[in-house]
Amino acid sequence: MQHHLSRRSLLGRSAAAVGGVALGGSALSACGTGGSGGGGSHPTLQVMYDGIDTELGKQLAAFERANDCKVVVSKFDQVKLNAAIAAGNPPDLVRTSGASEMPNLIARGLVENLDPYFAKSTVFKAADLDPIVGVYRFDGKRQGKGSVYGFPSDFSQDAMLWFNKELFDKAKVSHLKPTDSLTYDDLLDLGKRLTVRKGGKVDVFGFDPVWNFVNQAHLMQMIAQQGGSLWNDDFTKADFTTPEARRALQWYVDWGKARVGSGPLDPISDWQGPVYGAGRIAVVSYGYWFGAWINGGDAGAKGAEIAAASGFVPAPQMGSTRVDACMTATGAWIPKKAAHKELAFKFLEFWRGGAPAEAHFKAGGGLPALKHFRTLLPKSTAFDADHYQTQMKNLKNLSVLQFSPYANYTAVEGAITTNVEAAMKGQTSLDSAIRGLQTAVDAVVQQGKQQLGA
């Protein structure tokens, strides 16, 4: 996902901050004998997670020495992961986008139940777990309840808005305020007023909702804000034909046709961060973590200027029900057939319960899943304090979306992209796009049910 790939340099700064810090107690315990999957002395821990090696820096070698093991980090690759799972030789720890993926992975029997590990952990204590860990809980039918099957790296309310005050001033538009009751229609109108075109091309995008970043989750939030639900009670049917779903889809088509953001009619070669950093996006939809990217030098030559000009407000609404959800909570899970499960869990404790986690949250790289780390979030500068206060006040609106265990995340995203973009481009009507989307997702669910024997 664009969101996570964009954070590599942020992780690198965390590594620099943690370089001289000693490893936490759990990571120092003897685990070189391997996990429940065997492996003997000097095991090699396979971690499929982009950027962890950059984030940890010298701490990775320190973990290896302390635990008499070798850690090999590879980029997440779905094709390679599928092949490794089929061969019965999966990595020991795997990255996941979190909320949208976990129910299906767990229901397929691919994920290790971590309850026994949490029960013994001196790092992950039950009373210290933020409710967001519910993204990784599953009781066999519903997300958010039951056993724990993974752990978040961090989390945000992903549809919150960052905006460039200077671009608002140039367009003679009043700045957004955290107390505004901003609707999606308001935002589309703002996008039109803030968009600047030169030579037949968009020079400044007025509003970028980050199309193709967890589209299903964004639709689910927009529908929930209207009091509806995309999925039925047992998650065996998604309905894109309801008035609430149609309104959300219509909004996306209108936004795409308006050409006020980096949609299919005006694609960009990179993710939205560098474009925002260049002063070419007036409003972009990202969570709290994006502030660390802006304020840490990643925004490029204009970094300090962009940081000084950036404001942060809650997500827009499409109805009277306030929903400002965490759509991802990216983190990691341990495959049931992993060779070194205990060692993988100790690495997870170290990574998100030890010194690397402290550095990550001191940099503002998202909200922590361990409550005691929340005191580390940056508040010393005006930039940090302002956005921290906005985020803390907005947490009362946090919710966790529930996804179907029968629907493969990638397949659903592909169906949404294919059908909605066709309507954005004027290649088909909205009605036809909805029919195509409904047919495609029905097929995905049917395939998932057959796969699970449901």
C-alpha positions in Angstrom: 0.0 0.0 0.0 1.1 3.5 -0.7 0.6 4.5 2.9 3.0 2.0 4.3 5.7 2.2 1.7 5.8 6.0 2.3 6.9 5.5 5.9 10.3 3.9 5.3 12.2 7.0 5.9 10.2 7.7 9.0 11.2 4.3 10.3 14.8 5.1 9.5 14.6 8.1 11.8 13.3 5.9 14.6 16.3 3.7 14.1 18.7 6.6 14.6 16.9 7.6 17.8 17.0 4.1 19.2 20.6 3.3 18.2 22.2 3.3 21.7 19.2 2.0 23.7 19.5 -1.4 25.4 17.1 -4.2 24.4 14.0 -4.8 26.5 13.9 -7.7 28.9 11.8 -10.1 26.8 14.1 -9.8 23.8 17.0 -10.8 26.0 15.6 -14.1 27.1 17.0 -17.3 25.6 15.1 -18.1 22.5 17.8 -19.4 20.2 16.4 -22.9 20.6 13.7 -22.1 18.2 9.9 -21.9 18.4 7.2 -24.5 18.6 7.9 -25.3 15.0 11.5 -26.4 15.8 14.6 -25.1 14.2 17.4 -25.9 16.7 20.2 -23.5 17.7 21.1 -20.4 15.6 17.7 -20.3 13.8 17.0 -17.9 11.0 13.9 -15.8 11.5 12.2 -14.9 8.3 10.4 -11.6 8.5 8.3 -10.5 5.5 7.7 -6.8 6.3 8.9 -3.8 4.3 11.2 -1.4 6.2 11.6 -3.2 9.5 15.4 -3.6 8.9 15.6 0.2 8.1 13.6 1.0 11.2 15.7 -1.1 13.6 19.1 -0.3 12.2 21.8 -1.5 14.6 19.1 -2.8 16.9 18.5 -5.6 14.5 22.0 -6.9 15.0 21.6 -6.5 18.7 18.5 -8.6 18.7 20.3 -11.3 16.8 23.2 -11.3 19.3 20.9 -11.4 22.3 18.9 -14.2 20.9 21.6 -16.2 19.1 19.7 -16.0 15.8 19.7 -14.5 12.4 16.9 -12.2 11.2 16.3 -12.0 7.4 13.9 -9.2 6.3 12.2 -9.3 2.9 9.8 -7.1 1.2 6.2 -8.2 1.4 5.2 -10.1 -1.7 1.8 -11.7 -2.0 2.8 -14.1 -4.7 5.8 -15.3 -2.8 3.8 -15.6 0.4 1.1 -17.6 -1.3 3.7 -20.0 -2.7 5.5 -20.3 0.6 2.2 -21.1 2.4 1.3 -23.7 -0.2 4.7 -25.3 0.2 4.2 -25.4 4.0 7.2 -23.2 4.5 5.9 -19.7 5.3 7.9 -16.8 6.8 7.9 -16.6 10.5 6.4 -13.1 10.7 4.3 -11.4 8.0 3.1 -7.9 7.4 -0.6 -7.2 7.0 -2.8 -4.2 6.3 -4.7 -5.2 9.4 -8.4 -4.7 9.6 -9.4 -5.6 6.1 -7.2 -8.7 5.8 -7.2 -10.5 9.1 -10.7 -12.1 9.2 -10.1 -13.9 5.9 -6.6 -15.0 6.8 -7.8 -16.3 10.2 -10.8 -18.1 8.8 -8.6 -19.9 6.3 -6.6 -21.4 9.2 -3.4 -19.7 8.2 -2.7 -17.7 11.4 -1.4 -18.8 14.7 -3.6 -18.2 17.7 -1.5 -15.9 20.0 -3.5 -16.2 23.2 -1.0 -18.6 24.8 1.9 -16.2 23.9 0.0 -13.2 25.3 -0.8 -15.1 28.5 3.0 -15.6 29.1 4.2 -12.2 27.9 5.6 -9.7 30.3 5.6 -7.0 27.5 2.1 -7.3 26.1 -0.1 -7.0 29.2 -3.9 -7.3 28.9 -4.6 -4.1 30.8 -2.2 -2.2 28.6 -3.7 -3.2 25.3 -5.6 -0.5 23.4 -9.0 -1.5 22.1 -7.5 -1.3 18.6 -6.0 -4.7 19.1 -9.6 -5.9 18.5 -8.7 -5.6 14.8 -6.7 -8.7 15.3 -9.3 -10.6 17.3 -11.7 -13.1 15.8 -14.2 -15.5 17.4 -14.9 -17.6 14.4 -17.6 -15.4 13.1 -16.9 -11.8 13.9 -13.9 -9.5 14.1 -13.2 -7.6 17.3 -14.0 -10.5 19.7 -12.3 -13.7 20.7 -8.7 -14.8 20.4 -5.8 -12.5 19.3 -4.1 -13.4 16.0 -1.7 -10.5 15.5 -0.6 -7.1 16.7 -0.6 -3.6 15.2 2.5 -1.6 14.4 0.5 1.5 15.1 -2.9 2.9 14.1 -4.6 6.1 13.0 -8.1 7.3 12.1 -7.3 7.0 8.4 -9.8 9.4 6.8 -8.7 12.4 8.8 -7.6 15.4 6.8 -4.3 17.3 6.4 -4.4 20.6 4.6 -2.1 23.3 3.4 -3.1 26.7 4.8 -1.0 28.6 2.3 -2.9 27.1 -0.6 -6.2 28.0 1.1 -5.0 31.6 1.5 -4.0 31.8 -2.2 -7.5 30.6 -3.1 -9.1 33.0 -0.6 -10.7 30.0 1.2 -11.1 30.0 5.0 -9.0 27.4 6.9 -10.6 24.2 8.1 -11.1 23.9 11.8 -11.2 20.8 14.0 -14.7 21.8 15.1 -16.1 22.1 11.6 -18.9 19.7 10.6 -17.5 19.0 7.2 -19.4 16.8 4.8 -18.1 15.0 1.8 -20.1 17.3 -0.5 -18.5 20.3 1.3 -15.1 18.8 0.7 -15.8 18.2 -3.0 -16.8 21.8 -3.4 -13.7 22.9 -1.6 -11.6 20.7 -3.8 -13.0 22.4 -6.9 -12.3 25.9 -5.4 -8.8 24.9 -4.4 -7.7 23.1 -7.6 -5.3 25.1 -9.8 -4.8 24.2 -13.5 -2.0 25.4 -15.8 -1.5 24.5 -19.4 -4.3 22.0 -19.4 -2.8 20.1 -16.4 -3.5 20.1 -12.7 -0.9 22.1 -10.9 -2.5 21.9 -7.4 -5.0 19.2 -6.5 -7.8 20.6 -4.3 -8.7 17.4 -2.5 -7.1 14.0 -2.7 -9.0 11.2 -0.8 -6.2 8.8 -1.7 -8.2 6.7 -4.2 -7.1 3.0 -4.2 -6.0 3.1 -0.6 -8.5 0.7 1.2 -11.4 1.7 -1.0 -13.7 -0.9 0.6 -13.0 0.6 4.1 -13.7 4.1 2.9 -17.0 3.0 1.4 -17.9 1.1 4.6 -17.3 4.3 6.6 -19.3 6.5 4.3 -22.2 4.0 4.4 -22.0 3.6 8.2 -22.2 7.4 8.6 -25.6 7.2 6.9 -26.7 4.6 9.3 -26.3 1.7 6.9 -24.0 -1.3 6.5 -22.2 -2.7 3.4 -22.3 -6.2 4.8 -25.2 -8.2 6.2 -25.1 -9.6 9.8 -23.2 -12.8 9.0 -20.9 -11.2 6.4 -22.1 -13.5 3.6 -23.4 -10.7 1.5 -22.2 -7.2 0.5 -24.9 -4.9 -0.9 -23.8 -2.1 -3.2 -27.3 -1.4 -4.4 -28.6 0.2 -1.2 -29.3 4.0 -1.2 -26.4 4.5 1.2 -24.0 2.6 -0.9 -25.1 4.2 -4.1 -24.7 7.7 -2.6 -21.1 6.9 -1.5 -20.3 5.4 -5.0 -21.9 8.4 -6.7 -19.7 10.7 -4.6 -16.6 8.9 -5.7 -17.6 9.1 -9.4 -18.4 12.8 -9.1 -15.0 13.4 -7.4 -13.2 11.4 -10.2 -15.0 13.3 -12.9 -14.3 16.7 -11.2 -10.5 16.0 -11.6 -9.6 17.7 -8.3 -7.3 14.9 -7.0 -5.0 12.2 -8.3 -7.6 9.9 -9.6 -7.6 7.7 -12.7 -7.9 10.8 -15.0 -5.0 12.5 -13.4 -2.6 9.8 -12.1 0.6 10.6 -10.3 3.8 8.6 -10.5 4.4 8.4 -6.7 2.2 8.3 -3.6 0.5 11.5 -2.4 3.1 12.4 0.2 5.8 13.9 -2.0 3.1 15.7 -4.0 1.7 17.3 -0.8 5.3 18.0 0.3 5.8 19.9 -3.0 2.9 22.2 -2.2 0.6 20.6 -4.8 -2.2 19.1 -2.7 -4.4 21.4 -0.7 -6.2 18.7 1.3 -5.2 15.0 1.6 -6.9 12.2 3.5 -4.4 10.6 5.9 -4.2 9.8 9.6 -2.1 11.1 12.5 1.0 9.3 11.3 1.3 11.6 8.3 2.4 14.4 10.6 5.6 12.6 11.4 6.3 12.3 7.7 5.7 16.0 7.2 7.6 17.2 10.2 10.6 14.9 9.8 12.2 16.1 6.7 10.6 13.7 4.3 8.5 16.4 2.7 11.6 17.5 0.8 13.1 21.0 0.3 9.9 22.6 1.4 9.6 20.5 4.5 9.8 23.2 7.2 7.5 25.4 5.2 5.0 22.7 4.6 5.0 21.7 8.3 4.4 25.3 9.3 1.5 25.5 6.9 -0.2 22.2 7.7 -3.5 21.8 9.6 -5.2 18.7 10.8 -8.9 18.0 11.2 -11.3 15.1 11.6 -12.7 13.1 8.7 -15.7 14.4 6.7 -19.1 12.9 7.2 -21.8 11.6 4.8 -24.6 11.3 7.3 -25.7 12.1 10.9 -23.9 9.1 12.5 -20.4 10.2 13.4 -17.8 7.5 12.3 -14.1 8.2 12.0 -12.6 4.8 11.8 -9.3 3.1 11.8 -9.3 1.3 8.5 -6.0 -0.5 8.7 -3.9 -0.8 11.9 -1.1 -2.3 9.9 0.9 -4.9 11.8 2.1 -8.5 11.7 0.9 -12.0 12.2 2.6 -15.4 12.7 1.7 -18.2 10.2 0.4 -21.4 11.9 3.1 -23.4 10.0 6.0 -21.0 10.8 9.2 -22.7 11.9 10.0 -20.3 14.7 6.8 -19.1 16.2 8.1 -18.4 19.7 11.1 -16.5 18.4 8.7 -14.6 16.0 6.6 -13.5 19.0 9.7 -12.4 20.9 10.6 -10.3 17.9 7.1 -8.8 17.8 7.5 -8.0 21.6 10.8 -6.3 20.9 9.7 -4.4 17.8 6.4 -3.0 19.2 6.9 -3.3 22.9 10.6 -2.4 23.3 13.1 0.4 22.5 12.2 0.5 18.7 8.6 1.2 19.7 9.6 4.0 22.0 11.5 5.7 19.2 8.7 5.2 16.7 6.1 6.8 18.9 8.4 9.6 20.1 8.6 10.5 16.4 4.7 10.5 16.1 4.7 7.6 13.7 1.1 6.7 14.5 -0.9 5.9 17.7 0.4 3.0 19.9 -1.4 -0.2 20.6 0.1 -0.2 24.1 -1.5 2.5 26.2 1.6 3.4 28.2 3.4 4.5 25.0 0.8 7.3 24.4 2.7 9.6 26.8 5.6 9.5 24.3 3.7 11.1 21.4 5.4 14.4 20.5 3.9 17.6 22.0 6.9 19.9 22.4 6.5 22.1 19.3 3.5 24.0 18.2 3.1 21.7 15.2 3.1 18.6 17.4 0.9 20.0 20.1 -1.8 21.3 17.8 -2.1 18.0 15.9 -1.8 15.9 19.1 -4.7 17.8 20.6 -6.8 17.4 17.5 -6.1 13.7 17.5 -6.8 13.1 21.2 -10.2 14.9 20.9 -11.1 12.9 17.9 -10.4 9.5 19.5 -13.9 9.6 21.0 -15.2 9.0 17.5 -12.9 6.0 16.8 -14.5 2.8 15.6 -13.3 -0.4 14.1 -14.9 -1.5 10.9 -15.7 -5.2 10.6 -14.8 -7.1 7.4 -16.1 -10.4 6.0 -14.1 -13.5 6.6 -15.4 -14.8 3.3 -14.0 -12.0 1.1 -10.4 -11.8 0.0 -9.3 -8.2 0.5 -7.3 -7.9 -2.7 -10.1 -9.3 -4.8 -12.7 -6.9 -3.4 -10.4 -3.9 -3.9 -9.8 -4.9 -7.5 -13.6 -5.2 -8.1 -14.1 -1.7 -6.7 -11.3 -0.2 -8.7 -12.3 -1.8 -12.0 -16.0 -0.9 -11.9 -15.9 2.5 -10.3 -13.0 3.8 -12.4 -14.9 2.8 -15.5 -17.8 5.1 -14.4 -15.3 7.9 -13.5 -13.9 7.7 -17.0 -17.3 7.9 -18.5 -17.0 4.4 -20.0 -20.1 3.1 -18.2 -23.0 4.5 -16.2 -23.1 4.3 -12.4 -25.9 1.8 -12.6 -23.9 -0.5 -14.8 -20.8 0.0 -12.5 -22.8 -1.0 -9.5 -24.2 -4.1 -11.2 -20.7 -5.1 -12.3 -19.3 -4.5 -8.8 -22.1 -6.4 -7.1 -21.6 -9.4 -9.4 -17.8 -9.4 -8.9 -18.0 -9.2 -5.1 -20.7 -11.8 -5.0 -18.4 -14.1 -6.8 -15.5 -13.3 -4.4 -17.7 -14.2 -1.4 -19.0 -17.4 -3.0 -15.4 -18.5 -3.8 -14.5 -17.7 -0.2 -17.4 -19.7 1.2 -16.4 -22.7 -0.9 -12.8 -22.3 0.2 -13.9 -22.3 3.9 -16.5 -25.0 3.4 -19.3 -22.7 4.5 
